[in-house]
């Protein structure tokens, strides 16, 4: 940024004045989702549409991961590629190319769902915000497979179970097991286990409260 106005250098007085203006300006900005929706009521009509769009985009991203891995496996089998080829393109590449996009979409959905509940009046006193038990139950109902898939490698489904390499420790043989019907997991290597909340806490280094909020809101 230029430090001159009309070819004259900024003075210390001007800097102090500008800081004061910035402080006043920041006070005028909305401090919460409630204030934001009051200032921009037209956003209410867009929020529901954006939630649907982000959900579809997330679903498409998950499908792209599955499709990409299947293609890599086919190429590796047909052309007899070495283990590094399959490891890099089937596991490492999707983990760093697709997974961040899924995480970003999840954060957008958390924000929009919170605003959606404010609009519907569920954010008042004695609502789900103050009823953490209800919030926790909602979080536990989130699909473990959908949440965990972007972080997993060497995925194989057998009936109602999915096995993969554990994302919490290094291993060559998959010992991380997802029990789809129970929406839980157990690693027979490092003994990590729990539900979707536990996984969210460990994989993103979140507190229990923050994990519940990100899953449920």
VMD Tcl script that draws the C-alpha trace (Angstrom):
set ca {
  {0.00 0.00 0.00}
  {1.28 3.50 -0.84}
  {2.37 5.64 2.10}
  {1.60 8.87 0.27}
  {-1.54 10.91 -0.42}
  {-1.24 13.54 -3.14}
  {2.53 12.99 -3.07}
  {2.62 13.90 0.63}
  {3.86 11.30 3.17}
  {1.48 10.00 5.83}
  {1.92 11.69 9.19}
  {1.72 9.99 12.59}
  {-1.48 11.94 13.21}
  {-2.99 10.48 10.05}
  {-2.11 6.92 11.11}
  {-3.79 7.48 14.48}
  {-6.82 8.96 12.76}
  {-7.00 6.00 10.35}
  {-6.77 3.54 13.25}
  {-9.69 5.31 14.92}
  {-11.75 5.03 11.73}
  {-10.90 1.34 11.45}
  {-11.96 0.75 15.05}
  {-15.31 2.49 14.49}
  {-15.81 0.56 11.25}
  {-15.12 -2.79 12.96}
  {-17.74 -1.97 15.61}
  {-20.35 -1.65 12.87}
  {-19.70 -5.15 11.54}
  {-22.08 -7.96 12.60}
  {-20.68 -9.89 15.58}
  {-22.97 -12.90 15.33}
  {-25.09 -14.83 12.84}
  {-28.19 -13.24 14.37}
  {-26.87 -9.73 13.63}
  {-25.78 -10.78 10.16}
  {-29.26 -12.03 9.31}
  {-30.82 -8.82 10.63}
  {-28.53 -6.68 8.48}
  {-28.90 -8.88 5.40}
  {-32.41 -10.42 5.60}
  {-32.21 -11.37 1.92}
  {-29.65 -14.01 2.92}
  {-32.50 -16.07 4.40}
  {-33.71 -16.94 0.91}
  {-30.26 -18.10 -0.18}
  {-29.18 -20.17 2.84}
  {-31.46 -23.14 2.18}
  {-30.41 -23.23 -1.47}
  {-26.69 -23.09 -0.59}
  {-27.04 -25.94 1.93}
  {-28.49 -28.13 -0.82}
  {-25.74 -27.10 -3.23}
  {-22.94 -27.79 -0.73}
  {-24.43 -31.16 0.19}
  {-24.55 -32.16 -3.46}
  {-21.00 -30.90 -4.00}
  {-19.78 -32.90 -1.00}
  {-21.55 -36.02 -2.23}
  {-20.00 -35.55 -5.67}
  {-16.57 -35.11 -4.11}
  {-16.92 -38.39 -2.17}
  {-18.03 -40.15 -5.35}
  {-15.05 -38.71 -7.21}
  {-12.71 -40.16 -4.59}
  {-14.27 -43.61 -4.99}
  {-14.22 -43.42 -8.79}
  {-10.63 -42.17 -8.89}
  {-9.41 -44.98 -6.64}
  {-11.22 -47.60 -8.71}
  {-9.61 -46.29 -11.93}
  {-6.14 -46.29 -10.37}
  {-6.61 -49.88 -9.16}
  {-7.70 -50.95 -12.65}
  {-4.68 -49.28 -14.28}
  {-2.31 -50.76 -11.71}
  {-3.73 -54.23 -12.33}
  {-3.81 -54.05 -16.13}
  {-0.42 -52.44 -16.61}
  {1.23 -54.20 -13.66}
  {2.35 -51.00 -11.99}
  {4.51 -51.16 -8.89}
  {3.24 -50.67 -5.34}
  {4.44 -47.05 -5.22}
  {2.25 -46.13 -8.21}
  {-0.88 -47.45 -6.55}
  {0.04 -46.07 -3.12}
  {0.64 -42.58 -4.49}
  {-2.27 -42.28 -6.90}
  {-4.87 -44.33 -5.02}
  {-4.19 -43.16 -1.47}
  {-1.84 -40.21 -1.12}
  {-3.12 -38.06 -4.00}
  {-6.83 -38.22 -3.00}
  {-5.92 -37.59 0.63}
  {-4.26 -34.26 -0.15}
  {-6.25 -33.25 -3.23}
  {-9.83 -34.23 -2.33}
  {-9.92 -34.38 1.48}
  {-9.23 -30.63 2.06}
  {-12.12 -29.83 -0.26}
  {-14.45 -32.08 1.77}
  {-13.32 -30.47 5.04}
  {-13.91 -27.00 3.55}
  {-17.43 -27.98 2.46}
  {-18.14 -29.37 5.94}
  {-17.21 -26.04 7.52}
  {-19.49 -24.18 5.09}
  {-22.34 -26.55 5.98}
  {-21.77 -26.07 9.73}
  {-22.08 -22.30 9.34}
  {-25.13 -22.41 7.07}
  {-26.97 -25.00 9.18}
  {-26.46 -22.79 12.24}
  {-27.96 -19.85 10.36}
  {-30.79 -22.05 9.11}
  {-31.77 -22.92 12.67}
  {-31.66 -19.27 13.68}
  {-34.13 -18.49 10.89}
  {-36.45 -21.30 11.96}
  {-36.42 -20.02 15.56}
  {-34.54 -22.95 17.07}
  {-31.73 -20.75 18.38}
  {-33.72 -19.19 21.26}
  {-33.35 -19.92 24.96}
  {-34.08 -23.54 25.95}
  {-33.58 -24.61 22.31}
  {-31.06 -27.17 20.99}
  {-28.18 -24.70 21.57}
  {-28.70 -24.90 25.34}
  {-29.71 -28.56 25.18}
  {-26.31 -30.12 24.61}
  {-27.65 -33.64 25.02}
  {-29.88 -33.16 21.98}
  {-26.96 -31.67 20.08}
  {-24.75 -34.64 20.97}
  {-27.35 -37.14 19.79}
  {-27.66 -35.30 16.50}
  {-23.89 -35.45 16.07}
  {-23.79 -39.20 16.79}
  {-26.29 -39.82 14.00}
  {-24.00 -38.41 11.33}
  {-22.75 -41.09 8.93}
  {-19.37 -42.33 10.13}
  {-18.50 -43.54 6.63}
  {-19.12 -40.12 5.07}
  {-17.05 -38.35 7.72}
  {-14.13 -40.79 7.71}
  {-13.82 -41.70 4.02}
  {-11.60 -38.75 2.94}
  {-9.00 -39.74 5.56}
  {-8.81 -43.46 4.83}
  {-6.60 -45.58 2.59}
  {-6.79 -49.18 1.34}
  {-10.54 -49.24 1.86}
  {-12.36 -52.57 1.58}
  {-15.98 -53.33 2.37}
  {-17.15 -56.74 3.56}
  {-20.83 -56.89 4.40}
  {-21.59 -54.34 7.11}
  {-17.90 -53.69 7.86}
  {-15.25 -51.55 6.21}
  {-11.53 -52.03 6.78}
  {-8.78 -49.53 5.97}
  {-5.36 -48.36 7.04}
  {-5.62 -46.61 10.38}
  {-5.26 -42.81 10.05}
  {-3.91 -42.60 13.61}
  {-0.77 -44.73 13.27}
  {1.49 -46.12 10.56}
  {0.75 -49.63 9.36}
  {0.97 -51.74 6.20}
  {-1.93 -54.10 6.87}
  {-5.38 -52.50 7.38}
  {-6.55 -52.91 10.97}
  {-8.97 -49.97 11.15}
  {-12.53 -51.33 11.10}
  {-15.77 -49.41 10.68}
  {-18.96 -51.10 11.86}
  {-21.52 -49.48 9.57}
  {-24.62 -50.69 11.43}
  {-23.33 -49.37 14.77}
  {-21.71 -46.23 13.28}
  {-18.54 -46.96 15.28}
  {-14.90 -47.88 14.65}
  {-12.12 -49.90 16.23}
  {-8.45 -50.16 15.29}
  {-6.94 -53.53 16.17}
  {-3.46 -52.03 15.79}
  {-3.40 -48.97 18.07}
  {-6.68 -49.80 19.90}
  {-8.28 -46.46 18.98}
  {-12.05 -46.83 19.05}
  {-15.28 -44.93 19.45}
  {-18.03 -43.27 17.47}
  {-18.13 -40.48 14.89}
  {-17.56 -37.84 17.59}
  {-14.43 -39.61 18.82}
  {-13.11 -39.85 15.28}
  {-13.77 -36.16 14.59}
  {-11.95 -35.19 17.79}
  {-8.88 -37.31 17.03}
  {-8.57 -36.65 13.30}
  {-8.94 -32.85 13.56}
  {-7.58 -32.40 17.09}
  {-10.84 -30.89 18.37}
  {-12.34 -30.70 21.83}
  {-15.47 -32.74 22.53}
  {-17.68 -29.64 22.41}
  {-16.19 -28.39 19.13}
  {-16.48 -31.83 17.51}
  {-20.15 -32.07 18.50}
  {-20.87 -28.59 17.15}
  {-19.14 -29.23 13.81}
  {-21.03 -32.49 13.33}
  {-24.44 -31.34 14.54}
  {-24.80 -27.70 13.54}
}
mol new
graphics top color blue
foreach p $ca { graphics top sphere $p radius 0.5 }
foreach p [lrange $ca 0 end-1] q [lrange $ca 1 end] { graphics top cylinder $p $q radius 0.2 }
display resetview
